[in-house]
Amino acid sequence: MQTEIASVKKISRLAGVLYFFWTLTGLYGLMYLPEKTVVKNDVAATAEKILANEFLFRTGIMNDLFSSVLWIFLALALYRLFEQVHLRHARLLVAMVFVQIPVVFVMGGFNVATLMILKGDILKSFELSQRQDIAFLFLKIGDYGNLVLEMYWGLWLFPLAMLIIRSGFLPRFLGIWLLITGVTYVVLSVAGILFPGYYAVLFKYAFPAMLGELVFMLWLLIVGAKEPVAIQERAA
């Protein structure tokens, strides 16, 4: 039993570290980089800004790839942490993460193509304005790709939340908060696709609900898992 307790504590700390660095990559890619490389609804200005910050744009591509790798290891760490709580939910958690990874790599390819088009490495016979329009189209595809992925950013939290609630070694309020966060992501994704004009307003008011992941990450990193009262038998 002492070995099991030590293992739970160790894995929870590892998951917290991975979650921390994964969160940093998310903040860099979704909040910092767009401000430095994109001018909303202005194709020419966006093209100029990307070319003026080419290395920064390239770091964004690498950041997305590195973030995906971190997410894989995070999912596997969480699987190890919760597999004895409920095996099927733990497997579902991993599946919901893994299904998103190919999409991220495809979007990275679009970003590489965007840079090549803007630099004139390809489509050389096209006019400058035409190349800028095509490059901006690829950027918009990436934006809508993130909007679709936002659905899965919410769905993977559902099995995670249920595992936390059932675990006995993490506070139930973390699981409840993550359930709310998951629902929020799903609602935002649906709203962004069906009612794009309301997305910004919904995001503004829904933002506090989305802090569940941050709180969970900090809990794992600082507090970790407590001594479990009982580790349930593996659910088939």
N, C-alpha and C positions, 0 to 999 in steps of 0.2 A: 504493500500500500504506500509506503514512504517513497518508493521508487516512482510509482504512478504520480504521486503528488508533486515530486520534484520535476518530473517530465512535463506535467501540465504547466507549472510555473515557468519553466525554461522555454517551452514552446510559445506561451503567451507573450513573453518578453520579446522573443524573436519576431513574432507576428507584429508586435508593436513597433519594432525598429523598421521592419519592411513597410508597414503601413505609413510610418512617418516619412520615409524617403519617397514612397509612392505619392503621398499627398503633396510633397514639394514639387514633384514633376508635374502634377496636375495643375497646381497654382501657376507654375511657370508657363505651361503650354496654353492654359485656358484664360489666364488673366493678364500676365505680364507681356507675353509675345504679341498678342493682337494689338495692343496699344502702340507697339513699336513698329509694326509692319503693315497695318491695315488702316485705310481711311474709309470709313463707312460710305457706301454708295458713290464712290469716286474712283473710277477705274484707273485713270492716268496717275492720280496722286498715290494710289496704292502701289502701282508698278514702280514709281520713282522711290517710294519709301522702302520697298523690298530690296531694290537694287542698291540703295544707299546703306542698307543694313543686311547685306547678303549673308555675312557670317552668322549674324543673329538668327536669320531665317533658317540657315542650315542647322543651327543648334536646336531649333524647334523640331526639325525632322528627327534628329538623333534623340531628342528628349522624348518624343512619342514612342520611338522604338524601345528605348531604355525603360520607359514607364510600363510598357506592355510586358517586358521581361520581369520587372519587379512584381507586377500584378500576378503573373504566373506563380512565382515563388511565394507570394503572399497567400494566394489561394491554396497552395499545397500546405503551407504552414497552418492555415486555418483548418484544413482538412485533418491534419494530424492532431490538432487541438480538440476537434469536435467529433472525430469518427466514432468514438465510444459513447457519445451522447445519442446520436442518431445517424446511422451510416448513410441512409438514403438522402437525408437532407444535406449531409456533408458532400456527397457525390453531386447532388444538384447544384450546390454552391460552386463547385469546381467547374461543372459543365457550363453554368451561366457566365463564368469568366472566360473560359477557353473559347466559347463560340464567338466572342468579340474580337479576339486577337487578329484573325485574318483580315478583318475589316480595317483595323488600324494600320496594318502593313500596306494594304491597298491605298488607303488615304495618304500614307507616306509617299507612295509612288506618284500620286497626283501632285503632291507638293514639290517633288523633284522635277516633274515635268513642267510645273509652273515656273520654276526658276530657269530651266533650260529655255523655255519659250521667251521669257522676258529678256534673257541675255542674248537671244538670237542664235543659240546653238542649234535649234531646230526651227522648222517653218520659216526658213530664211526668205522665201519668196513672198511671204505675207507682208502687208503693210504694218507699220508699228502699231497703229490703233487696233488692227485686227488681232495681232499677237497679244496685245494687252487685254482685249475682250476675251480671248480664249483662255488666257492665264487666269483672269478673274473668274471665268466660268469654273475652272478647276478648283479655285479657292471656295467658291460657293457650294460646289459639290461636297467639299470637305466640311463646310458648315452644316449642311443638311445631313451628312454622315454622322456628325456629332449629335445632331438632333435625334436621329434614329437610335444611335447607341445609348442615348440618355434613357431610353426605355429599359435597356438591359442594365444600365447603372442602377436602376431601381429594382429590377427583378432579382439580381443576385443578392440583394439585401434581405429579401424575404426568407430564404432558408437560413441565412446567417442569423437573422433576428430570432427565428424559432429555435435555433440551436442555443443561442445565448439564454433565452428564457428557460429552456429545459436543462441547461448545463448544471446549475447549482454552484458553479465556481465563478460566475460573473453576475453582476447585479441585473435583475429583471428589467429595470428601467432603461438600461442600454438597449435591450432587445426591442422594447416597445418604441423607443425613440427611432431605432433603425427601421422598424416597420413604417413609421410615419415618414421617414426620409425616403424609403423605397416608394411609397405611394406618391409622394411629392414628385419624384423624378418621373414616374410613369405619367402623371397628370400633365407635367410640363412638356413631356415629349408629345403626348396626344394633342395638347393645345398648340404647340409649335407647328405641328403638321396640319391640323384642321383649322385653327384660328390663330395664325401667326401674328396678327395685329395685337393680340392680347398677351403674347408671351412675356414681354418685358414687364408688364404690370404684375402678372402672376408671379414671375420670378422675384420681383421686389418684395412681395408680401409673403412668399413661400420660403424665402431664404433662411429664416430662423429654424424652420423644420429640417433644413438640409444640413444643419450643424451636427446631426447625430453621428455621422462618420467621424468627424473631428473629435468629438467627445469620446467615442469608442477607442479611437487611436490613442488619445492621451491616457485613457484608463489603462490600456494594455502596456503602454510605454512606462508610465509612472507607477501605477498600482500593481498591475498584473493580475493573474488569477489567484483567488484565495484557495485555501484548502477545501477541496470538495467534500461535501457530506457523504456522498456516495457516487461512484462512477457507474452509470447505468450500463447494463449489458448492451452490447452492440446490437442495433436493430437491423434486422435483415432487410 
